[in-house]
Amino acid sequence: MESLITAAARALQAGDPLGALNRVALRNDAPSLALRGIAMAQLGDLAKAKTLLRSAARAFGPKEAVARARCVVAEAEIALVSRDLNWPANTLVVARATLASHGDLANAAYAGHIEARRLLLLGRLDEAERTLAEIKTTPLPPAAQVARELVIAGIAIRRLRTKDARAALGRAASAARQAGIPALAAEVEGTSRVLDTPAARLITRGHERPLLLEEIEDLATSEALVVDTFHHAVRRRGILVPLGTRPVLFALARILVQAWPADVSREALITGAFQARHVDESHRARLRVEIGRLRTKLKPLADVSATRQGFALTPRNTRQVLVLARPVEEKHANVLAFLSDGEPWSSSALALALGTSARTVQRALEELARSNKVQSFGHGRARRWMTPPVPGFPTGLLLPGPLMKT
């Protein structure tokens, strides 16, 4: 009978869940329950997989700490895939330490990679890097090497280090071929497409074009004055003027930059920045005040001067002026970007990933649902939200990371 367990484990390692189930489907001992749980996870029945793994963990005896820890690691991976980011991460840390102390370095490394992937989803890049640094890299089986390189690539993508990302994805593709698991190869291919998908739009002198990540990376070291709509800031090389808490000033800056080198009428500025339907003298007075504030904020980068018709922006020390805009302008673009990975997300997981309140995310989801941009299934805490990949939206991998170092 032990030969059946070994054969099922090898089938799972090779990415053959049906072959594993054929060997252990009718058995209810602890090892069989664990293998059945992993097989069901590979087949996509995550709820059944979680139930089986918890049953297996309870069935293993007190002296079988390694086996229980492996069940915890498998359940953690299910939580990650199902975007249950509230799953108790400390449980995984303890399981990882248990595996390492008992010499199961391969599964300890796998646990570390799951931990790093969760941190990557949450945008906690420094912590993800520290977690990777703690993992012994040799010897790693090909499947574990793929997991490691995907995390390295994800961190590099968010930090706009495209050469590092391509190198990591190349190593991941090579390891996926050695592993011979189609699902791993598909995951590497999907992540690689991020580098070849437009991640932003460049708007200058009334014209716009899509930008790839490499081109966005180049902007960080260029002499261009950039209005950055991802981070609501105006920047040029090492100088950054954040305007995230001043939406009116940011709107004025964007309008002026998009019109550069021409000026913009007072009426157009009032309509665009204040969303006013009818312009009156109070709007003109407010515009003068806000332009004065913008002039002070932008002093290191540009001057804002009055003209007969309105106002014009004059950049300092550069003739390159542009707007870095999202691929699609959408009120809830960040939420849609995370959902565009095709995975089911809970509102609490989205709130963690976006760094905002669950209620704010819930309102955004309800608004998106009313416009048929997202859909939900389940009820209460089991409710999940998802959407098919949205054309023009970059994956959530691209959103939280900085576009320049400050």
HELIX and SHEET records of a PDB file:
HELIX    1   1 GLU A    2  GLN A   13  1                                  12    
HELIX    2   2 PRO A   17  VAL A   24  1                                   8    
HELIX    3   3 ALA A   30  LEU A   43  1                                  14    
HELIX    4   4 LEU A   46  ALA A   59  1                                  14    
HELIX    5   5 ALA A   65  VAL A   81  1                                  17    
HELIX    6   6 ALA A   89  SER A  101  1                                  13    
HELIX    7   7 LEU A  105  LEU A  121  1                                  17    
HELIX    8   8 LEU A  125  GLU A  134  1                                  10    
HELIX    9   9 PRO A  142  ARG A  158  1                                  17    
HELIX   10  10 THR A  162  ALA A  179  1                                  18    
HELIX   11  11 PRO A  182  LEU A  195  1                                  14    
HELIX   12  12 LEU A  213  THR A  221  1                                   9    
HELIX   13  13 PRO A  247  ALA A  259  1                                  13    
HELIX   14  14 ARG A  266  PHE A  274  1                                   9    
HELIX   15  15 GLU A  281  LYS A  297  1                                  17    
HELIX   16  16 ALA A  333  LEU A  339  1                                   7    
HELIX   17  17 SER A  347  LEU A  354  1                                   8    
HELIX   18  18 ALA A  358  ARG A  370  1                                  13    
HELIX   19  19 GLY A  380  ALA A  382  5                                   3    
HELIX   20  20 GLY A  396  LEU A  398  5                                   3    
SHEET    1   A 6 HIS A 207  LEU A 211  0                                        
SHEET    2   A 6 ALA A 200  THR A 204 -1                                        
SHEET    3   A 6 VAL A 321  ALA A 325 -1                                        
SHEET    4   A 6 LEU A 225  ASP A 228  1                                        
SHEET    5   A 6 ALA A 233  ARG A 236 -1                                        
SHEET    6   A 6 ILE A 239  PRO A 242 -1                                        
SHEET    1   B 3 VAL A 264  SER A 265  0                                        
SHEET    2   B 3 GLY A 310  PRO A 315 -1                                        
SHEET    3   B 3 ALA A 302  ALA A 306 -1                                        
SHEET    1   C 2 GLN A 375  PHE A 377  0                                        
SHEET    2   C 2 ARG A 384  MET A 386 -1                                        
END                                                                             
